[in-house]
Amino acid sequence: MRRQQPDRREFLGSSFTLASTLALAGCTTGGGDAGTDTRSSTPSASAEHLSFTAPHGATIEATAYGSGECAVVLVPQINLDRDSWRTEGEWIAQMGHFALAIDEDPDDRAGSVRGTLQHLRDERAVSTIVLVGASSGGEAVVVANAETDVSVDGTITLSAAGGAKRAADLQGRSLFAVSEGDDDRFVRVARRLHDGAPEPTELVEYDGTAHGQGIFDSASGNDLRSQLEAFVSDVYAD
């Protein structure tokens, strides 16, 4: 499905709808990531820092937002860190869910996500898990979903850098987002992920060239947040 960039009236209307919803909710490769880091790296006062050890031995540093039975794991792209997810983490917390943004071990990104899934199963009382990853983080969440023995209910990738060969092994719902003007390989990966993933799955292609988490900062950002909100709500309701 192709998404056109919203005009100003659509953007303001969607922003109002999203604000109202939140008020009522209470619920791999080294060159894989393009673009300049324009996202905040200042931790929120409401955020909680924690760390845990992944099965492959690496210590995973994470920032937690909110609480709830539905956990949303946020995995950054290679040129960003976990604090780049602050806006989305706080927003997910306002929805009434638990958000956990992680810094991956660069030597085993998928293993870092698997370790996070293990942590959620062993240490957190969650009933639902959604993985969200950008670029290299998108590849990591796909591979981790396919390899873990922890139940995963949904996976979202933003300009995934790879993982298409594991698409058929994905658990749960999936949503693959990419900008049509991004590097061609990211567009190809998104389409291959969508073609190979089990139903229900969706592909969203946006106008523009924004890459990974940069889509949130583009004219398509409000639509992407609406997509994420609807996806998490649908998964949690299943």
C-alpha positions in Angstrom: 0.0 0.0 0.0 1.4 3.4 -1.0 1.0 6.3 1.4 1.0 9.8 0.0 2.5 12.6 2.1 -0.3 14.4 4.1 -1.1 18.0 3.5 -1.1 20.4 6.4 -4.9 20.0 7.1 -4.5 16.2 7.2 -1.5 16.5 9.4 -3.3 18.8 11.9 -6.4 16.6 11.8 -4.5 13.5 12.4 -2.5 15.1 15.2 -5.7 16.1 17.0 -7.1 12.5 16.6 -3.9 11.0 17.9 -3.8 13.4 20.9 -7.4 12.5 21.7 -6.7 8.8 21.5 -3.8 9.1 23.8 -5.8 11.0 26.3 -8.4 8.3 26.3 -6.1 5.3 26.1 -4.6 5.3 29.6 -3.3 1.0 26.6 23.8 -5.8 8.7 25.8 -4.4 7.3 28.2 -1.6 8.4 26.7 0.8 5.7 23.1 -0.3 6.3 21.9 3.0 7.8 21.7 6.3 6.0 20.9 9.8 7.0 21.9 12.3 9.7 21.0 11.8 13.4 18.4 14.5 14.1 16.7 12.7 16.9 17.1 13.7 20.6 19.5 11.8 22.7 18.5 13.4 26.0 16.9 10.8 28.3 13.5 11.5 29.7 13.1 12.1 33.5 10.4 9.4 33.5 12.6 6.8 31.8 14.1 3.9 33.7 17.6 2.6 32.9 18.2 -1.1 33.2 20.6 -3.7 32.0 20.6 -7.5 31.6 22.7 -10.2 30.1 21.8 -11.8 26.8 22.4 -15.6 26.4 25.4 -14.9 24.2 27.1 -13.1 27.1 26.7 -9.5 26.1 25.3 -6.9 28.6 22.3 -5.2 27.0 21.6 -1.6 28.1 18.0 -0.6 27.9 15.6 2.3 28.7 12.1 1.4 29.9 9.0 3.6 29.6 5.6 3.0 31.2 4.2 -0.3 32.3 1.5 -2.8 31.1 1.0 -6.3 29.8 1.9 -5.3 26.3 5.6 -4.8 25.7 7.0 -3.0 22.7 10.7 -3.5 22.1 12.4 -0.6 20.2 15.6 -1.4 18.3 17.5 1.5 16.7 19.4 1.7 13.5 23.2 1.6 13.4 23.9 5.3 13.6 21.5 5.9 16.6 21.2 4.6 20.1 18.3 3.6 22.4 17.7 7.3 23.5 16.7 8.1 19.9 13.4 6.2 20.7 12.5 8.6 23.6 9.6 10.2 21.8 8.1 6.9 20.7 8.8 5.3 24.1 7.0 8.0 26.0 4.1 7.9 23.5 3.8 4.1 23.8 3.8 4.5 27.6 0.9 7.1 27.3 -1.0 4.4 25.3 -0.8 2.3 28.5 1.9 -0.1 27.3 5.4 -0.9 28.3 8.2 0.3 25.9 11.7 -1.0 26.1 14.4 0.6 23.9 17.7 -1.2 23.7 21.3 -0.7 22.6 22.4 -3.8 20.6 25.7 -5.7 20.8 27.1 -4.7 17.4 28.6 -8.2 17.1 25.3 -9.9 17.5 22.3 -7.7 17.0 19.7 -10.5 16.6 21.2 -12.1 19.7 20.6 -8.9 21.6 17.0 -8.9 20.6 16.7 -12.6 21.6 18.2 -11.7 25.0 15.6 -8.9 25.4 12.8 -11.4 24.6 14.2 -13.8 27.2 14.3 -10.9 29.7 10.7 -10.0 29.1 9.6 -13.6 29.5 11.6 -14.2 32.7 11.4 -10.9 34.4 8.4 -9.0 33.2 4.7 -9.9 33.5 3.8 -9.3 29.9 1.2 -11.1 27.8 2.0 -9.6 24.4 5.3 -8.6 22.7 5.7 -6.4 19.6 9.2 -5.9 18.1 9.9 -2.6 16.2 13.3 -2.2 14.5 14.8 0.3 12.1 17.3 -0.6 9.3 19.9 -2.8 10.9 17.5 -3.0 13.9 14.8 -4.1 11.5 16.9 -7.0 10.3 17.7 -7.8 13.9 14.1 -8.1 15.0 13.2 -10.2 12.0 16.0 -12.7 12.6 15.3 -12.7 16.3 11.6 -13.4 15.8 12.4 -16.3 13.5 15.0 -17.8 15.9 13.6 -17.3 19.4 11.6 -19.7 21.4 9.7 -16.8 23.1 6.3 -16.1 21.6 6.3 -12.9 19.6 2.9 -11.4 18.6 4.0 -8.7 16.1 6.9 -7.3 14.2 7.3 -3.9 12.6 10.3 -2.9 10.5 11.3 0.6 9.2 13.6 0.3 6.1 14.9 -3.1 7.2 18.5 -3.8 6.1 17.9 -7.5 5.6 16.3 -10.6 7.0 14.1 -11.4 4.0 15.3 -15.0 3.9 13.7 -15.5 7.4 10.4 -13.9 6.5 8.5 -17.2 6.3 9.6 -18.1 9.8 8.1 -15.0 11.4 5.6 -15.3 14.3 2.6 -13.1 14.6 1.4 -10.1 12.6 3.9 -8.0 10.6 4.1 -4.5 9.1 7.0 -3.4 6.8 7.4 0.3 6.1 9.8 2.0 3.7 10.2 5.2 1.7 9.9 4.7 -2.0 12.8 7.0 -2.6 15.2 5.3 -0.1 18.1 3.3 -1.4 16.7 0.6 -3.7 18.0 -2.2 -1.6 15.8 -1.2 1.4 12.8 -1.0 -0.9 13.6 -4.5 -2.2 14.0 -5.9 1.3 10.7 -4.5 2.5 8.8 -6.0 -0.5 10.5 -9.4 -0.1 9.7 -9.4 3.6 6.1 -8.7 2.8 5.9 -11.3 0.1 7.5 -14.0 2.3 5.8 -13.3 5.6 2.8 -15.3 6.7 -0.6 -13.5 7.0 -1.6 -11.1 8.4 1.1 -8.9 6.9 1.2 -5.4 5.4 3.6 -3.3 3.4 3.5 0.5 3.6 5.5 2.5 1.1 5.8 6.3 1.7 6.7 9.1 -0.6 10.1 10.7 0.0 13.5 9.4 0.9 13.4 9.2 4.7 15.2 6.2 6.1 14.4 4.1 9.1 13.6 6.2 12.2 13.9 9.3 10.0 10.4 8.5 8.7 9.0 9.7 12.0 10.6 13.1 11.4 9.3 13.4 7.8 5.9 14.5 6.5 4.9 10.8 6.8 5.7 10.6 10.5 2.2 11.2 11.7 0.8 8.4 9.5 3.6 6.1 10.6 2.7 6.7 14.3 -1.0 6.0 13.4 0.1 2.8 11.8 2.1 1.7 14.8 -0.7 2.6 17.2 -3.3 0.6 15.2 -0.9 -2.3 14.9 -0.1 -2.5 18.6 -3.8 -2.1 19.5 -4.8 -4.9 17.1 -2.1 -7.3 18.3 -3.0 -6.6 21.9 -6.7 -7.2 21.3 -6.1 -10.6 19.7 
